[in-house]
């Protein structure tokens, strides 16, 4: 009931925005809807058109909320430059026809209702005097302006943060109106640099870099007092004489929630191949992604940077040849750097970004036969792995760093006929679960093929995911969406003993952890540390963000910093209880740390790392 009452303010605001021009048109002296048939039909058409837009936004919000646990916002606009890919995936994943039929039915019902009300209340009501219309016009416009503004306070109109009245996240989300949240982002030039910097100015902390260095265990700046980047020079007592090649596998939506070795709660055995590999490698059980999307997983895993607010770093000029990560480091160490994916390499500007940031060659759906493509996501995972295997064989005698990005474990969940045990079709999610099992099967098949080929006897296989899987969400930044696996698996002799590591970490730590196993000196520009370094003087933490919210995990707490809104603190044992008020000091400290890391990362990106590297050379 409170969600309904709070939400009425947002609903009324949208209704007033829609009604404002129609009211002005309908009551304007001498052209009002009673006197003028053209005005009447223009008013009717305008109302139906604006209603159609509002209804469509609400329709899209149904599946958007189910996927992101958030009302429709500017995230939906991030792929506006790839409409074919995005619309194709939507068409193949969701029951579009049924939704459109529902949409047409609601819109027709609305049009009929408006038409009948117009005839009964307006046409039959007769003409009204001009002075009366003038009074109504002024009074109603003033009323609608007030309703659209949502508040009588002078300093600020209605904002989405005012819906956050409860300690229960679902109640807050329920109060919001998706038209309000989407249009707000559109009006404010969603994700622009100016908008991001304006938001950052509101949380600016002059001690952000100091806080970040302390958390990362980097109190000094070895590159000089004028370099404000968070950087450390990593040098080993003895370097490896024969460092291994590296195969990094980023599994699409391979969330810990469905992995048996990580305590997945599924009644089915969804990850037998990964679980088998985990018994023979180093498994990290407390790892988080930095975002909810593939592009955030790529940037954070390869370059150790947290994702920024707003527009994709991959599409920004700031992302062009500015990051220093595993591809550049290993390229300098005479590794061949290759990237494999199943689908269109230009989606999210992936190919341009990766080729500008250390990769020599990218293999994508254009390297496969047309008959091998099953959906918008391109070829099945095992086809991509087979191509990667054959390509890597051609680099016999050379060290390589190969990254493989899978795609089959994603809607529309279309998979090939492969020899793995299927989930019973009686399960309503059987297609989705089968896609997960197929992806696991393809992973296991690929790794075993590497093992059985003497060309790869000195290879380190790293398995992780781009993001987790939303499962019974409690908060708007829910941990299930960010929990991911991380496995280090050695092919050949000399690998360490199998181990399970419970240390808290994230994708930001992958670069340093991999380099620690290769024992090759390097400059660490990431916001992570070696998870197997027992003497590292840093704070175990995880840092992630989604839209204009930052999540921060330390010890057994999750802090959520919401820009322009209230902050929250949750204990893992009580994920539905907001402790921000009862533990206000802890909340403030964790929020400050979360914002300090983000501020430092944003400012670091303003300095071109590669340009400085080339100057040094």
N, C-alpha and C positions, 0 to 999 in steps of 0.2 A: 504493500500500500504506500509506503514512503517512497519507493522507487517510482511509483505511478505519479505521486504528487510532485516530486522533484522533476520527473520527466515531463510533466505537463508544461513546465516553463519552456523547455526546448521545443516541444511540439507546437506550442502557441507561437513561439518565435518564428518557426518555419512557416506556419500558417499565415502569420502576419506579413512576412516577406512576400509570400505568394499573393496575398489579398491586397497588398498596398497598391500596385499598379492597376489592378482590376477595379478596385474601389474608386481610384482617381478617374479612371476612364468612365465608369458607370454613373458617377454622380456629378461629373463636370457639367456646369450649367449649359443648357440648350443642346447638349449631345448625350444626355443621360440615357440609360438603357430602356427607360419607359418611352421616351419620345422618339428614339432613333433605332430602327431595326438593325441597321448595319453595326451600330455600337453594341447592341445586344448580342449579336452573333459573334462579333469580334471578342467581346468579353467572355462569352461562352467558350470559344475556341482557345483563347489564351489560358483560361482556367484549366481546361482539359489537358492542354499541352504541358503546363507546369505541373499539374497533378501526375501526368504520365511520367515525368522525370523523377518526381519524388517517389512514386510507387516503384519505379525501376531501381532506384537506389536502395530502397528497403528490401527489394527482392534479392539483389546482389549481397546485401548485408547478411542474409541467412547463412550462406556457405562461407562467407568471409569470416564471420564470427566463429563458426565451427572450426575453422582452420587456425585462426590467429588468436582466438579468445579475446577479441577486441572489436569494437564497432568499426564500420567502414571508415577508412581515413586515407591520407595521401600515399600510403604504401601501395594502394591499388593503381596509382599513376606511374609507378616506377618503370613499368614495362610498356608505356604508351608508345615508345619508339620501336617496339617489336610486336605489333598487333597480330600479325599472322601466327607467330609462335604462341603467344599468350592465349588468343582466342581458340586456336586449335587444341591446346591442352585443356581449356575449359570445356570445349565441345565434347572431347573424348572422355573427360573425367566425370562430369555432372549430368544429371537428367535435364538437360537444357530444354527439351521440347515440353516436358511436363511443367517446368517452371514458367515457360513462356505462355502456355495455355492458362495457367493460373493468373498470370499477369494480365492477359487479354480479358479474362473473365472479370477480374476486379476493376479494370479500367472501364469496361463497358457498363458494369453496374454503377460505377461512379458517374459516368456520363449521363446515363438514364436518370439517375437521381437528381443530378444538377438540372437537367432539362425540365423534369417535372416540377421541381421547386421554382425554377424560373417562370414557368407558365402560371403557377398558382400564386406565387408571392409578388411577382413583378408585373406581368402582363395584365392579370386580372385586377391588380391593385389600382390601376388607373394612373393618370399623370399627377405629378407632384409639382407644386410651385417652385420656381427658380430660387427664391429666398430660402425655402425649406431645404432644397438640395444643397445650397451653399453652406448652410449651417451643418447639415449632415456631413458634407465633404470635409470641412475643417475639423469637426469633432472626431470623425472616424479616422482620418489620417493621423491625428494626434494620438488616438488610441492605438492604432496599428504601429506607429513609430515606437511608442512605449512598449508594446508587446514584442516587437522585433528586437528592441534593445534588451528586454528581459529584466531590467533593473531600473530603479529610480536613483541609485547612487551615481554621483557624478564621475568618479574616477575610472570606472571600468564597466563595460556592458557585460552581458551574459557570456561566460566562458565555459569551455567543456569541463574544466576542473571543478566547477560548482556542482557537478553531478556526483562528485566523490564525497558523499556524506556518511558512508557506512564503513565499518571495518570488514564487511563482507564484499569481496570484489565483484561478485556477480550482481549484487544489488546496485552497485555503482554503474556497471556497464549497462544494466537494464534501463537505467534512467536516461541514458544518452540517446540522442536521435542521430541516426547515420547520415541524414542529409546535412545536419548541422556540422558533424565532425568532418565530412568530406569537403563541403563547401568552404569551411574555415581553412582547410589546408590549401585549397585551390586559390582562395582570395589572397592568402599570405605567401604566394609564390613558393609553394611547398619545396622544402629542401634546398633553397637557394643559399649561396654562401652568406648573403646579407642576413637572411633569416637565422641561420645557424649562429653567426657571430653575435646577433642580437640576443639570442637565447643564452649563449655563453657569457655575454656581458652580465647577464642577470645572476650567474653563479660564479663569476670570476673570483679566483682565490690566488692572491699573490704568492702563497707558499705552495702552490700545486706541484711544481717541479720538485721541491724539497720533499714533500710528502711521498710523491711517486718514487723518487730515488730511494727513500728509506724503505718503502714497501718492497721494492725490487732488490734491495741490498746493494745499491750503487750510490754511495754517499758522495763520491767524487766525480769530477768530469775530466777524464784523462785526455780528452782531445782539446783542452784549453778553456779558459774562462769565458770566451766569447761563444762557445758552442753550447746552446741550451738544450740540445737533444739528450734524451736518456740513452746513453750508450756506454758499453763496456768493452774493453779489449780482452778477449778470452785466449789465454795461452796455457798449453798443457805442459807438464813436466817432461813428458816424452811423447812425441807424435807417432802415429801409426805408420808402419812401414808399408803396409798393404791394406789401406782402408777399403771397405766393401762398396760395391755399387748399392744404390738405394732405390727401392720401389715403394712409393708412397701411394696408398690406395685410399681415396676419399669416397666412402660409401654414402649414397643418397639416402637421407632420412633413416639411417641405421641407428635408431635410438636405443639406449641402454634398457629402456622399459620392456623391450622384447628379446633381450639377449639373456640366455640362460645363465651363462657364466657371471653375469652382472646382476643376478637376482631378478630377471624378468618374470613378471607375474602371469604370463600367458599359459593357458592349459595345454598348449601345443608346444612341441619342440621346434622352435622357429629358427634356431641358430646352431645346429649340430656341427657345422663345419668351423665356424668361428670358435665355438667352445673347444673343439678338438685342438685347434691351433693355439688357443689360450693356455692349454695345459703344457705346451712346450716352449712358450715364450714369456716375455715380461708383460703382464696385464696390469694396466692402471685402472682402478675401479672407481675413481672419484674425479672424473674429467667432465668439463663443460664446454659446449660450443660458445662462441661469442655473439651469435645471432640466430635468427630463425630461417635464414635463407642460404642458398648455395653460394652466392657471391660473397657473403660474409665469411663462410667457412673457408673458401679458397684464399681470400686475403689474409685471414688470421692464421691459417695453418701454414701457408708458404712464407709469409712475411712477418708474422708475429704482431700485427697491428689490430687493435680493437676497431670495430666498424664505427663509422661516423653517423651522425644524424642526417636525415634528409636524403639527398640524391646519392646514388651509388658512386663509391670511389672509383670503380672500374670505368665509369662513364665521364668522370671529371678530368679536366686537364691536369689536376693535381696528382692524379693516379698514373700519369704517363711518365715512365722512366724515373720515378721518384723513390721507389721502395727498394730496400736492400734486404734480401731474404735468402732462403735456401737456393733458389735458382741461380742468383748472381754469385753467391759464395762458392757453390760447387762448380759453377762454370769457370771461376777463377782457378779452381783446383784441378782443372782439366777433365771434369766430368762432362759428358754429353747430356744436355737437358731437354727432355721430351715430355709432352703433355698429350694424354689420350682422353677423349670423351666420346659419348654415344651420339650426341645431338649437334644442333647447329652451333658452330664455334663462335658466331657473332652475337648470340643471345647474351645480353648484359655486357656487350662489348668485351667478351671473355678473351677472344683471340688477340685483339689489339692490345689489351692490357697485359696479357701474359707474355706476348712476344716483345713488348717494350720493357718487360721487367725480368729478363733473364732466360726465357725459354728459347731454344733454337728452332724447334719444330713443333707443330700442333697437328694431331690426327683427330679427325672428327667424322661426322656422318657422310661427308663428301668423299671419304676414302673407302666407302663401302658400296656394294652394289645396291641398286634401288630395291631389289627383291628382298634384301635383308632388313629393311626398315619396317618396323611394326607400328609406329605411332609418331606423334609429334616429337617424342623424345628420342627418335632415331632408332638405332639398332639395339638389340638386347645386350645385357652386360657381358655374357660369355662371348659374343661376337667381338666386342671391343677388346676383351682380354686376349682372345686368340690373335687379333691383329697386333696387340702390344707384344705378345710373345714372339711372333715372327719378326717384328721390327727390331726387338732387342737382340734377337739372335744375330741380326746383321751387324751389330756393334760388337761382335766377339773380339775380345782382347782390349776393349776400351771400358773405362768406368762410365757409368751412366747414372743419372738421376731421372727416373721416370715417374710421373704422376698420372694416376688413372682415376678418373671421375666417373662413377657409375650413374645410371639414370633410371633403371627399371623399377626401383622401389619408390615410385611416385605415380600419382594419378596421371593417366587413366588406368594404371595397373594392368597393362597388356603385356603378357609374357609368352615366350615360346613353349613348345612341348619339350620339356626337359625331365630327366630321370630323378625326380625328388618326390618325397611323400607330400601329397596335397592335404590341405585343410578341408574337413568335411564341408560340402556345399550347403549344409543346413546352417552353418554359421553365417550370419548376415554380413560379416566382413571377410568372407573367404577369399575374395579376389585380392583385397589389400594384404591379407596375411600370406597368401600364396606368393605375391610379389616379393615380400620380405624373405620368405624361404628360398625363392628362386635366386635372389640376390646373394644370399648366404651360400647357396650351392655353387654359383658361378665364382664367388670368391675362393672357396675351398678348392675347386677344380683348378683355378689359375695358379694358386700357391703350390699345389701338389705337382703341377706341370713344371714349375720353376725348379722344384726340388729334384725332379727326375731328370733334369737336363744338366750335364756337367758344366755347361757354359755359365751357369749361375751359382756355382758352388761357393762363391764369396759374395753373398747378397744379403742386405738387411731389408726386410719387408716391414713397412709401417702401415698399420690398418687403423683408420679412424673414420669419422663421419662428418658430413657438412653441418648437420644439426640433429636434434633429437626428434621425438614424436610426442605431440600433445596427447595427454591421456588423463581424463578426468581433471581438468584444470581447476585450480583453486584461486589463483591470482592472475592479474593481467600479464605478469611475467611469471610464467609457471615453470618450475624446474624440470618437469618432464620434457618440455620442448628443447631443453639445452643439455640434458645428460647424454653423453656420447661415450663410446669405447675408445681406448687407445691401446694398441698392442704392438710390441716390437718382437719380430720373429726372425731368427737367423737361419739362413740356408748355408750349409757347409760347417766345417769344424771350427772350433774356437769360440763359439757363442757362449754367453753366460748361462748359468743355471736358471731354469724356469722360476718365476717369482711373481707374486701378486703385490702390487704397491697401492696403498690406500691414500697416499698423499694427495691433497687437494691441488688441482691444476686445471688448465684449460688449453684450447688450441694455441694460445699465445706462447705456451711452453714447448711446443713441439719442435720448433727449430733448434732451440738450445739443447733439448734432450737428444735429438738426432746427432747434432754436432758433437755432443759429449761422447757418443758411441763411436763416432768416426775419429775422434781425437785429432782434429785438424784446427789449428789456430784460426781465429776469425774475429771480426768486429760484430758484436751483438747490438743491433739497433732495435731489437724487439722489446716487447713489454712482458717478456717471459723469462724463465730460468730453467736450468736442467733439473728435471724432476728426480733424477737419480743422484744428484749431488747432495750428499748427506751433510756437508759442512757449509752449504750456501747460507749466507746471512740475509735471508729474505723472508717475507711473510707469505705462507701458502694462502692463495686466494683464487677466486674466479671472477671474471668481469665480463658482462655481456650487456647488450642493449637491443632495444626494439623500438623503432620510431623515435619518440622523444622521451624514452624511459631508459634508465640504466639499472641493471641488476648487479649486485655485489654480494659475493658469498665469502664468508670468513668464519672459521670454526663451524658452529652449527646454526648460523644465522644467514638469512637472506634479507638484504636491504634493497628496497626499490626506491630510486630517486626519480621522481616524476617532475620534469620541468613544467613550470606554471601550475603546479598542483601539490597536494600534500604528499609527504613521503611515508613509507611504511617499513616495518620490520617484522619478519616472521621467523619463528624458530622451527627447525626441521620437524621436531616432534609435534608441533601445533601449527600446521601450515595454513589453517583457516583463521587464525587469531592474529590480528594486527596489534603488535606490541609497541607501536610508535609512541603512544602516550605514556605507557607505564615504564618503558625503557628509553626515555627521550634522549639521554646523553649518548647511549650506545647507537641509537638511530642517527643522531647528528654526526657522530664520528665516522660511522660506516658510509653515510651519504657523502660526507666530505671526501673520504678516500675514493669513493666511486667517481665523483666529479673531478677530483684531482687527476686521476689516471686519464679520464677522457680529455680534459683540458690539455694535459701534457701531450697526448697523442695528436690532438688537433694541431697544436703549435709545432710539433715536430715535423708534421707534413708540410708546413710552410717553407721548410728549408730543403732544397733539392739534394738529397744524399748522393745520388749518382754523379751530379755535377762536381761535388766536392771530391768524390772518389777519383774521377778522371783528372782533376786538378792535381791530386796527390801523385798520380801516376806520371 
